[in-house]
Structures are given as C-alpha cells and as structure tokens.
C-alpha cells in the first residue's frame, strides 16, 4: 500500500513514528523546505465540466463557484474548494518559525507532508522542559499544521512529548472558556502568522499550567478498579467521570485488571476489548516508563497508557496513517478523551 507521506525531515533522534530523513541541526528554512518536501506551491484553476449540446457535440462549461487546488510541481490535484477558500502554502508553515528559531531559541525538529500534499506540518521545540518524579521528563513543542482538503483548519497547538516513550499530547487547559494552548484559523479567513503568535502567547503560561496538572496526576494514586473504569470511560465514550461509573461496570472490568482478556472479549466486541486489555497491561508495567514512580499506579500512568497506545500500538494501515491519526484524527481524539477523564480524577 502506498504511504500517505510525501516527504519528511527531522533533526536529532528518529521521531516516534520512525519516518523521514535526518538533517543536521540549525538548518535554514530553505533546506527544511527542500528536505521536508515542502518546496512547492498550491496553485488553483477554475472548475469546468463537459456536457453535450442539442447536436450531441461535447462542450466545456465553467462552474464559477468552485476551484481545483493542485501542486505546482507535479500538477497533481489536491481538492475542490469554493472561491472564498484561503489556502495556506507549505512554505508559510515553515516561515512561521523563522523568527522563533533565529531569535527566540526555538528549534525545528520535524516537518513534512501527508496525503500527497493535502496536509503538511512543522514541529518545533520551544526549549521548555519539566521533570516529574524520578526524572520523568517532558519537553514543550509547538505544532503548526494545515490541510487543503477540507479536513483540517490551520492549527497552531502547544504539544508535550514525554521523553521516555516519545508519547505526544496536545496541551489543553481545564477551566478555560476557550481552548487555551491552541489557535485554529478556518480557511474562510486569511492566515496571519503574527496574529497567531500573539494569540498563542508563545510564553511559559500554557506550559506551566499543563505541567502543574501533570504533576497533580502523578500524585493521584488509583486502584485497579478505578483504572478499569477509566479505560471503559475513555474507549466507550460514556460521558461520565471515572468516579461516577456504576459499581456494576467497575466490577465487570475488574476482570481486565486481572488480565482476564477472554472473559472481556465475550462481553465487549473488538476493537475496544483489545484496546482496554492492552492499555491495562501497559499501565500495569508493560508500557514505556510505566515503572517510574510518576506513572506507577497513578492517574498520570493511566494517561500515559492512552497516549502510548494511540501513538505506538493502535491499529493503523501504516506508520504515516498512524501519524495522521495521532495528530489530526481518531488517535488525537482518543488522547483528548484520556486527558479529560484523567483530569476529572483530580477535579
């Protein structure tokens, strides 16, 4: 099966998804554009269609409400959009980081193109880093991504990556009326890089609040019963907090805690039974960093099991499909539910 990924580049260690070619550090934006497959433009053309006149002759008719977006290098079509659609160029995604890398100490770590150019992104380390218990370190990043197929608004997102397992988690703060740590620009409006930076704040506030919550999770001890209820809430989208689960559900999923996988499968169809069993096993010691004091038997360990499952274990047709899902699709949604359920345990 052909990969979704068009090209990708990274610096430092191989990323968690294992894709791309390695660059030496401190490369200019021009080199990143070439190596990450982002050195082309989105072009557009008006839509036409073929019809027949009354004499049976083929005629080409314009459809003025729509345009076709296509790549300037290969002329491959990307999508059909309205005349009001505001495309964002691949180079603009990289240029977003130019002053941040040259003046503010940020460092581009990975950038690339998915789905033949329909999605593209760049990820830069902010320099923020926090160690939880037992030197369980997480680093701060900003992910900027966009799409031109109608599936993704231009999104700037604070992201944390846990070093011990390379798990990624979009930073979302509780107690906010709007989504702190993320800015989304619909394609009906013009992309303004400086305005996005102002909205994000490019500051330590979002990072500090996120890591404060993670530290609280490391202090929240959980029982096997609570762990089973947590995974049930995350994978089955019950909409209830973990502490609100019915006793009957908790008792039922105690079998998961005892690794009674077969009895669970009789009651719960795939893929949720497999997923809940796998995440429980990772929580109970099989996950990366699961034995660290920050994660062992804690709400933080529950969240780490979900993020590791989404990034590394969840079924996917290929690694690039997994990357797309973990950052932009179902995997990202799973991690968000995991975060919300974990935070409900310390509310």
C-alpha positions as CSV (number, residue, x, y, z in Angstrom):
1,X,0.0,0.0,0.0
2,X,1.4,3.4,-0.9
3,X,2.3,5.6,2.0
4,X,0.3,8.8,2.7
5,X,3.6,10.6,3.4
6,X,5.1,12.6,0.6
7,X,8.3,13.5,2.3
8,X,9.6,14.4,5.8
9,X,12.7,15.6,7.6
10,X,13.9,15.7,11.2
11,X,16.8,16.6,13.4
12,X,18.1,14.7,16.4
13,X,16.9,11.2,17.2
14,X,14.4,9.4,15.0
15,X,10.9,10.5,15.7
16,X,8.4,8.2,17.4
17,X,6.7,7.4,14.0
18,X,10.1,6.4,12.5
19,X,9.6,8.3,9.3
20,X,11.7,10.8,7.3
21,X,15.3,11.7,6.6
22,X,17.7,13.1,9.1
23,X,19.2,16.6,8.9
24,X,22.0,18.2,10.9
25,X,20.9,20.8,13.4
26,X,20.4,24.5,12.7
27,X,19.5,24.2,9.1
28,X,17.9,27.2,7.4
29,X,14.3,27.2,6.3
30,X,15.3,26.8,2.6
31,X,16.9,23.4,3.5
32,X,13.9,22.4,5.5
33,X,11.6,23.2,2.7
34,X,13.5,21.0,0.2
35,X,14.2,18.1,2.5
36,X,10.7,18.0,4.0
37,X,9.0,18.0,0.6
38,X,7.5,21.5,1.2
39,X,9.3,23.4,-1.7
40,X,6.2,23.7,-3.9
41,X,3.1,25.9,-4.2
42,X,-0.6,25.3,-4.1
43,X,-2.0,26.5,-7.4
44,X,-5.6,26.8,-8.4
45,X,-7.7,26.6,-11.5
46,X,-11.4,27.2,-12.2
47,X,-13.6,24.2,-12.4
48,X,-15.1,23.2,-15.8
49,X,-17.2,20.2,-16.8
50,X,-18.1,18.5,-20.1
51,X,-21.6,18.5,-21.4
52,X,-23.4,17.8,-24.7
53,X,-25.3,20.3,-26.7
54,X,-28.5,19.7,-28.6
55,X,-26.5,18.3,-31.6
56,X,-24.7,15.8,-29.4
57,X,-21.4,17.8,-29.5
58,X,-19.2,17.9,-26.4
59,X,-18.9,21.3,-24.9
60,X,-16.9,22.5,-21.9
61,X,-18.8,24.6,-19.4
62,X,-17.4,26.7,-16.5
63,X,-18.5,26.1,-12.9
64,X,-17.6,29.5,-11.4
65,X,-18.4,28.7,-7.8
66,X,-15.6,26.2,-7.4
67,X,-11.8,25.9,-7.9
68,X,-9.4,23.0,-8.1
69,X,-6.3,23.2,-6.0
70,X,-3.2,21.4,-7.4
71,X,0.5,21.1,-6.8
72,X,2.8,23.4,-8.8
73,X,5.5,20.7,-9.1
74,X,3.5,17.6,-10.1
75,X,0.2,19.2,-11.1
76,X,-1.5,16.5,-9.0
77,X,-5.0,17.6,-7.8
78,X,-5.4,18.2,-4.1
79,X,-9.1,19.2,-3.6
80,X,-12.0,21.2,-5.0
81,X,-12.9,24.3,-2.9
82,X,-15.0,27.4,-3.1
83,X,-13.8,30.7,-4.5
84,X,-13.7,32.0,-0.9
85,X,-11.3,29.4,0.2
86,X,-8.0,30.8,1.6
87,X,-5.2,28.3,1.0
88,X,-2.0,28.3,3.2
89,X,1.2,27.5,1.4
90,X,3.6,24.8,2.6
91,X,6.4,27.4,2.8
92,X,4.2,29.6,5.1
93,X,4.1,26.8,7.7
94,X,7.9,26.8,7.8
95,X,8.3,30.6,7.7
96,X,6.1,30.8,10.8
97,X,9.1,29.5,12.8
98,X,11.8,31.7,11.2
99,X,12.0,34.4,13.8
100,X,11.3,31.9,16.6
101,X,14.3,29.8,15.6
102,X,16.5,32.8,14.8
103,X,15.7,35.0,17.8
104,X,13.8,33.1,20.4
105,X,15.7,29.8,20.8
106,X,13.1,27.5,19.2
107,X,14.4,24.6,17.1
108,X,12.6,22.9,14.3
109,X,12.6,19.2,14.9
110,X,10.4,17.7,12.2
111,X,8.3,18.8,9.2
112,X,6.6,17.0,6.4
113,X,3.8,16.4,4.0
114,X,1.0,13.8,4.3
115,X,-1.5,12.5,1.8
116,X,0.4,13.7,-1.3
117,X,0.2,17.4,-0.1
118,X,-3.3,17.5,1.3
119,X,-1.8,18.0,4.8
120,X,1.5,19.4,6.0
121,X,3.1,20.5,9.3
122,X,6.2,21.5,11.2
123,X,7.0,20.8,14.8
124,X,9.5,22.9,16.8
125,X,10.8,22.5,20.3
126,X,10.2,25.6,22.5
127,X,13.0,25.0,24.9
128,X,10.6,24.4,27.8
129,X,11.2,21.2,29.7
130,X,9.9,19.8,33.0
131,X,10.9,16.7,35.1
132,X,8.2,15.0,37.1
133,X,9.1,12.4,39.7
134,X,12.1,10.1,39.0
135,X,13.3,12.4,36.2
136,X,10.3,11.6,34.0
137,X,10.9,14.5,31.6
138,X,8.5,16.1,29.1
139,X,9.5,18.7,26.6
140,X,7.4,21.5,25.1
141,X,6.7,21.9,21.4
142,X,4.5,24.0,19.0
143,X,2.9,22.1,16.2
144,X,1.7,24.1,13.2
145,X,-0.3,22.2,10.7
146,X,-2.8,22.8,7.9
147,X,-4.7,21.0,5.2
148,X,-6.2,21.8,1.8
149,X,-8.8,19.0,1.5
150,X,-11.4,20.4,4.0
151,X,-10.4,18.1,6.8
152,X,-8.1,20.4,8.8
153,X,-8.1,24.1,9.7
154,X,-4.8,25.8,10.1
155,X,-3.9,24.8,13.7
156,X,-1.2,26.0,16.0
157,X,-1.0,23.8,19.0
158,X,1.1,23.5,22.1
159,X,2.2,19.9,22.5
160,X,4.1,18.0,25.1
161,X,6.3,14.9,24.3
162,X,7.3,12.5,27.1
163,X,10.9,11.7,26.5
164,X,10.9,8.2,27.9
165,X,8.4,6.9,25.4
166,X,8.0,9.8,22.8
167,X,4.3,10.0,23.6
168,X,2.6,13.1,22.2
169,X,-0.2,15.0,23.9
170,X,-1.9,18.2,22.8
171,X,-1.9,20.7,25.7
172,X,-5.4,21.6,26.7
173,X,-6.1,23.5,29.9
174,X,-9.1,23.0,32.1
175,X,-11.2,25.8,33.4
176,X,-10.9,27.9,30.3
177,X,-13.9,29.2,28.2
178,X,-11.9,28.8,25.0
179,X,-9.3,26.2,24.1
180,X,-6.1,27.6,25.7
181,X,-2.9,26.4,24.0
182,X,-4.5,26.1,20.6
183,X,-5.4,28.5,17.8
184,X,-7.4,27.4,14.8
185,X,-7.8,29.5,11.7
186,X,-10.5,28.4,9.3
187,X,-9.8,28.5,5.6
188,X,-12.5,31.1,5.2
189,X,-10.1,33.7,6.7
190,X,-6.6,34.7,5.9
191,X,-3.7,33.1,7.6
192,X,-1.8,35.7,9.7
193,X,1.3,34.2,11.3
194,X,2.0,37.2,13.7
195,X,-1.6,37.2,14.9
196,X,-1.4,33.5,15.7
197,X,1.7,34.0,17.7
198,X,0.1,36.8,19.7
199,X,-2.9,34.6,20.3
200,X,-0.8,31.7,21.5
201,X,1.2,34.0,23.7
202,X,4.4,32.0,22.9
203,X,5.0,32.1,26.6
204,X,5.5,29.8,29.6
205,X,2.0,30.2,30.9
206,X,0.3,27.4,28.9
207,X,3.3,25.1,29.5
208,X,3.5,25.8,33.3
209,X,-0.3,25.2,33.8
210,X,-0.2,22.0,31.8
211,X,2.8,20.6,33.7
212,X,1.1,21.6,37.0
213,X,-1.8,19.4,36.1
214,X,0.5,16.5,35.1
215,X,2.2,16.8,38.5
216,X,-1.2,16.6,40.2
217,X,-1.9,13.4,38.2
218,X,1.4,11.9,39.4
219,X,0.1,12.4,43.0
220,X,-3.3,10.8,42.4
221,X,-3.0,7.1,43.3
222,X,-5.5,4.8,41.6
223,X,-6.8,1.3,42.3
224,X,-7.1,-1.4,39.7
225,X,-10.9,-0.9,39.9
226,X,-10.5,2.8,39.1
227,X,-8.1,2.0,36.3
228,X,-10.6,-0.4,34.7
229,X,-13.4,2.2,34.9
230,X,-11.1,4.9,33.4
231,X,-10.3,2.8,30.3
232,X,-14.0,1.9,30.0
233,X,-14.9,5.6,30.1
234,X,-12.2,6.6,27.5
235,X,-12.8,3.8,25.0
236,X,-16.6,3.6,25.3
237,X,-17.2,7.4,25.5
238,X,-19.7,7.0,28.3
239,X,-19.6,10.7,29.0
240,X,-19.2,10.0,32.8
241,X,-16.3,10.9,35.0
242,X,-14.4,7.9,36.3
243,X,-15.6,8.5,39.8
244,X,-19.2,8.4,38.6
245,X,-19.0,4.9,37.0
246,X,-21.6,2.4,38.2
247,X,-20.4,-0.3,40.5
248,X,-21.6,-3.0,38.2
249,X,-19.3,-1.6,35.4
250,X,-16.4,-1.3,37.7
251,X,-16.8,-4.9,38.9
252,X,-17.2,-6.2,35.4
253,X,-13.9,-4.6,34.2
254,X,-12.1,-5.8,37.3
255,X,-11.6,-8.8,35.0
256,X,-9.5,-6.6,32.8
257,X,-7.3,-5.7,35.7
258,X,-6.7,-9.4,36.3
259,X,-5.9,-9.7,32.6
260,X,-8.9,-12.0,32.0
261,X,-8.9,-11.0,28.4
262,X,-11.1,-13.8,27.2
263,X,-13.9,-13.0,29.5
264,X,-13.9,-9.4,28.5
265,X,-13.9,-10.3,24.8
266,X,-17.1,-12.3,25.3
267,X,-18.8,-9.2,26.6
268,X,-17.2,-6.4,24.5
269,X,-16.6,-6.7,20.8
270,X,-13.4,-5.6,19.1
271,X,-11.6,-3.3,18.9
272,X,-12.5,-1.9,22.4
273,X,-11.9,-5.1,24.3
274,X,-8.4,-5.5,22.8
275,X,-7.7,-1.8,23.4
276,X,-8.8,-1.9,27.0
277,X,-6.8,-5.0,27.7
278,X,-3.7,-3.6,26.0
279,X,-3.8,-0.3,27.9
280,X,-4.4,-2.0,31.2
281,X,-1.3,-4.2,30.6
282,X,0.7,-1.1,29.7
283,X,-0.5,0.6,32.9
284,X,0.4,-2.4,34.9
285,X,4.1,-2.4,33.9
286,X,4.4,-3.2,30.2
287,X,4.3,0.4,28.9
288,X,7.3,2.5,28.4
289,X,8.2,4.3,31.6
290,X,5.3,2.5,33.4
291,X,7.6,1.6,36.3
292,X,8.6,5.1,37.0
293,X,7.2,6.5,40.3
294,X,5.5,9.3,38.3
295,X,3.4,6.7,36.4
296,X,3.2,3.5,38.5
297,X,-0.2,3.2,40.0
298,X,-1.1,6.9,39.3
299,X,-3.6,8.8,37.1
300,X,-0.6,10.1,35.1
301,X,0.2,6.4,34.3
302,X,-3.3,5.9,33.1
303,X,-3.0,8.9,30.7
304,X,0.5,7.7,29.5
305,X,-1.0,4.3,28.7
306,X,-3.6,6.0,26.5
307,X,-1.0,8.3,24.7
308,X,1.3,5.4,24.1
309,X,-1.5,3.2,22.8
310,X,-2.6,6.0,20.3
311,X,0.9,6.8,19.2
312,X,2.5,3.3,19.1
313,X,0.0,0.5,19.5
314,X,-3.3,1.5,17.9
315,X,-4.0,-0.4,14.7
316,X,-3.1,1.5,11.6
317,X,-2.6,0.7,7.9
318,X,0.9,2.2,8.1
319,X,3.1,4.5,10.2
320,X,2.1,7.5,8.3
321,X,-1.6,6.7,8.8
322,X,-0.8,6.4,12.5
323,X,0.9,9.8,12.5
324,X,-2.1,11.4,10.7
325,X,-4.4,9.8,13.3
326,X,-2.3,10.6,16.3
327,X,-2.1,14.3,15.5
328,X,-5.2,15.1,13.5
329,X,-7.7,12.2,13.6
330,X,-9.1,9.5,15.8
331,X,-5.9,9.0,17.8
332,X,-5.9,12.7,18.7
333,X,-9.5,12.4,19.9
334,X,-8.7,9.3,21.9
335,X,-5.9,11.1,23.7
336,X,-8.1,14.1,24.4
337,X,-10.7,11.9,26.0
338,X,-7.9,10.3,28.0
339,X,-6.8,13.7,29.2
340,X,-10.3,14.8,30.1
341,X,-11.0,11.6,32.1
342,X,-7.7,11.8,33.9
343,X,-8.3,15.4,34.9
344,X,-11.7,14.5,36.2
345,X,-10.0,12.3,38.8
346,X,-8.3,15.4,40.3
347,X,-11.2,17.8,39.9
